[in-house]
Amino acid sequence: MLFIHFLLWLEPIISFEQIMSIRNSGAVNMLSVNEVQRLAFENDYYELVCYIEEHRREYWHFIMTGEAE
């Protein structure tokens, strides 16, 4: 059970680092969610692909405000 809680805690950190990596590349508009997911997949950021799919509202909030919900 502790391992599952650790994974739930770790996912947003991994996703944040991956979001910043894609943003800093300048390759796509971060508001184009499908393009972000495509680039994430191409860069083996599978955690980010899943995170955006499962937490779209949180992704949008972060992109628009720079704050985590």
N, C-alpha and C positions, 0 to 999 in steps of 0.2 A: 504493500500500500504506500509506503514511504517513497518508493521508486516512482510511482505514478504521480504523486504530488510534486516530486522533483522535476519530472518531465513537463508538467503543467506550468511550473515556475520557469523552466528553461525556455520553452517555446517562444514567449514574447521577446526574450533577449536575442535569441537567434534570429528571429524575424526582424527585429529592429536593426541589427547589424547588416542583414541582407537587404533590407529596404534602403539603408544608407549607402550600401555598395552600389545598388542600381541607380539611386539618385545621383550619386557622385560620378557615375559613368557618363551621365548626360545623354544616354542612348535613346531614352523614351520619355514622353511626358508622363509624369507620375499620376496624372488624373486619368490616363488611359489604362484602366485596370487590366484589360485583356493583354495589352502590350507589356505591362509590368509582369504579369503572370508568364507570358511567353518568354521574356528575357530571363526571368527567374528560373524557369524550367531549363532553358539553354545553358544556364550557369550552374546547374545542379542544386539550385536553392529550392528543393522540394518542400521544405518546411514552410517557406514563404508562399509557395503556390497554394498549399493547403490552408495556411493561415488566412490568406486573402479570401479564399473560398468560404471558410467557416466564420470569419470575423470581418466581413466587409465594412460594417458600420464603424468598427474600431480603426480599420485601415483608413477610411475616408476622414475620420476625425483627426487622426495623426497627420495625414497629408495636409489637411486644411488648417490645422492649428499648431502643429508641432508638439502637441501634448498627447500623452497616452491617457486613455479613459480609465 
